[in-house]
Amino acid sequence: MTAIGELNVTPIRTGSMAGELAKAIEALDAFDVSYETNPMGTILEADDVSELFAAAEAAHGAVDEDRVITTLKIDDKRTTTGTAGEKVASLEEQLGRPAERDRA
């Protein structure tokens, strides 16, 4: 079984959110999850959804703002296993190329 999640923690504030988001990411280290942060959120991987929920709750709680919006989208693979990287590799195989493009 593999659970993959997309976590978005958004402190409502003016100016940079980087300091508060760093606290949220650091909170994930206390859990048995793998994670990769990108400009739009953080991809989490764990053996089960309960670990994703616990990690997301900790990340949410680590942000020290008056208002925080957190979303967690979950892909709960109950009968198979597979990582987020394998999902991307499968897509790239179908495309016949990397699933990214640099517009520069």
Buried (B, 14 or more C-beta within 10 A) or exposed (E): EBBBBBBBBBBEBEEEBEEBBEBBBEBBEEBEBBBEBEEEBBBBBBEEBEBBBBBBBBBBBBBEEEEBEBEBEBBEEEEEEBBBEEBBEEEEEEEEEEEEEEEE
